[in-house]
Amino acid sequence: MSLLPMSVTILCEVYRMNFIRLCLSILALAALLAFAAPARGQDESLTLKLNRNWGYGGFGGEIQGTFSVSVEGPDDLTAVRYFIDDVLLGGARQPPDFRVVFVTDDYAPGRHALYAVGFRADGSELRSQELVRIFLSAEDAGGQAFGLLGPILAIVGVAAALAGLAPLLAGRRKATHRPGVYGLMGGAVCPKCGRPFSLSFFGLKLGFSRLERCLHCGRWSLVRRASPDDLAAAEALMSAEDQAGSAGESEAERLRRMVDESRYED
C-alpha cells in the first residue's frame, strides 16, 4: 500500500478535527459574550425611580404630595445619595432599593431635577439618569385634580340622573305578566292593587326602597323586593280575582276589558 494516500487521509482527519474544535470555540466565545454583555451593562448602570406614596401625579410630570425615590443598580452598592437641583435630598444604606421619602411642599413650586449617586464596594461611583418634575402647590394640585375629575363626575351625575328619570319618563305601558318570572331584579307586590310585578333595572333607589310603577294598575309607589312566598301569595290572589271578575262580568264588559288591555300590549 502506498504511503501517499495514507498521509493525505491522516492530514485531512487532523484538519477536520481542528476545524470542529475551532467552531466549538467560536460558539463558546459567542455564548460567553451574550451572557456577559447584559450582566456587565446591568452592573455598570444606576436607574433612578420615582414612586407616589400619596398625592397628585398628573400629566406633563406635575406632582404634589409625598413621594419616594429609589434605585436599581449593581449588587455591590453600599450607599446612595439623592439630589434635587444639585442639593442633597438624603442618603440611604438599606439595600436593595435604598429608598428615601420626601414631600414636594418642602420645595418651591416649579421645575426640579432629581438624580442619584451610588457608591460601590470598590469605591467607585455611579450616577443615575436625571428625572425632571414640576412641583405644584397644594392649591394648584387640587385645581388640577378637579379639572381631571370634573368631567368624569359630570358624566356619572348625568348617567345617574337619567337612570333615575327613566321610570318617570317611561310610557304607561302594560306588560304581560308570567307568574313566577320576574327577571334579575326580582319582583315586588304593589301596595295599591296588591298584584305582583317585575322590578325594572332603572328603578330609582331611595334608601332601602325603590320608586316603581305597577304594571297592573299603573300607579307609582315605593316598594321593596318581595320574597318568593309573598310573590306566590300575591299571584294566587291575583288569579282568584281575575277568575271572579271574569265570571261576574257580562259579555259586553268582557269585550270592553279585552279591548282596553290590548292597547297596552307590545
Residue pairs with C-beta under 8 A, 6 or more apart in sequence:
42 74
43 74
43 75
44 74
44 126
45 73
45 74
45 126
46 71
46 72
46 73
46 74
46 77
46 116
46 117
46 118
46 126
46 127
46 128
47 71
47 72
47 73
47 128
47 129
48 69
48 70
48 71
48 114
48 115
48 116
48 128
48 129
48 130
48 131
49 69
49 70
49 71
49 72
49 97
50 67
50 68
50 69
50 114
50 131
50 133
51 67
51 68
51 69
51 70
52 63
52 65
52 66
52 67
53 65
53 66
53 67
53 68
53 101
54 65
54 66
55 63
55 64
55 65
55 66
55 67
55 104
55 141
56 62
56 63
56 64
56 65
56 136
56 141
56 142
56 144
56 145
57 63
57 65
58 141
58 144
58 145
58 148
60 134
61 132
61 133
61 134
62 133
62 134
62 136
62 141
62 144
63 104
63 133
63 134
63 135
63 136
64 104
64 105
64 135
64 136
64 137
64 138
64 140
64 141
65 103
65 104
65 141
66 101
66 102
66 103
66 104
67 101
67 102
67 103
67 104
68 99
68 100
68 101
68 102
69 82
69 89
69 99
69 100
69 102
69 114
69 116
70 97
70 98
70 99
70 100
71 77
71 80
71 97
71 98
71 116
71 118
71 128
72 97
73 80
73 118
73 126
74 118
74 120
74 126
76 120
76 121
76 122
77 95
77 98
77 118
77 119
77 120
77 126
78 93
78 119
78 120
78 121
79 91
79 92
79 93
79 98
79 118
79 119
80 91
80 92
80 93
80 98
80 100
80 116
80 117
80 118
80 119
81 88
81 90
81 91
81 116
81 117
81 119
82 88
82 89
82 90
82 91
82 92
82 100
82 114
82 115
82 116
83 89
83 114
83 115
83 116
83 117
84 102
84 107
84 112
84 113
84 114
85 112
85 113
86 113
89 100
89 102
89 114
90 100
90 102
91 100
92 98
92 99
92 100
98 118
104 135
104 136
105 137
105 138
107 135
108 135
109 134
109 135
109 136
109 137
109 140
110 134
110 135
111 132
111 133
111 134
111 135
112 132
112 133
112 134
112 135
113 130
113 131
113 132
114 130
114 131
114 132
114 133
115 127
115 128
115 129
115 130
115 131
116 127
116 128
117 125
117 126
117 127
117 128
118 125
118 126
118 127
118 128
119 125
120 126
136 144
163 202
163 204
164 202
164 204
165 204
166 200
166 202
167 200
167 202
167 203
167 204
167 211
167 212
167 213
168 204
170 213
172 213
172 218
172 264
173 264
173 266
174 215
174 216
174 218
174 261
174 264
174 265
175 198
175 215
175 264
175 266
176 265
176 266
177 196
177 197
177 198
177 215
177 216
179 235
179 239
180 231
180 232
180 235
181 198
182 196
182 198
182 199
182 231
183 198
183 199
184 201
185 198
185 199
185 200
185 201
185 203
185 225
186 198
186 199
186 225
186 226
187 196
187 197
187 198
187 199
187 225
187 226
187 231
188 196
188 197
188 199
188 210
188 212
188 223
188 224
188 225
188 226
189 195
189 196
189 223
189 226
189 230
189 231
189 234
190 196
190 197
190 214
190 216
190 217
190 219
190 221
190 223
191 221
191 223
192 214
192 217
192 219
192 221
193 214
193 216
193 217
193 219
194 234
194 237
194 238
195 214
195 216
195 217
195 234
195 237
195 238
196 226
196 231
196 234
196 235
196 238
197 212
197 214
197 215
197 216
198 215
199 210
199 212
199 223
199 225
200 212
203 210
203 211
203 212
204 210
204 211
206 222
208 224
209 222
209 223
209 224
210 222
210 223
210 224
210 225
211 220
211 221
211 222
212 220
212 221
212 222
212 223
213 219
213 220
214 220
214 221
216 238
226 234
246 254
249 257
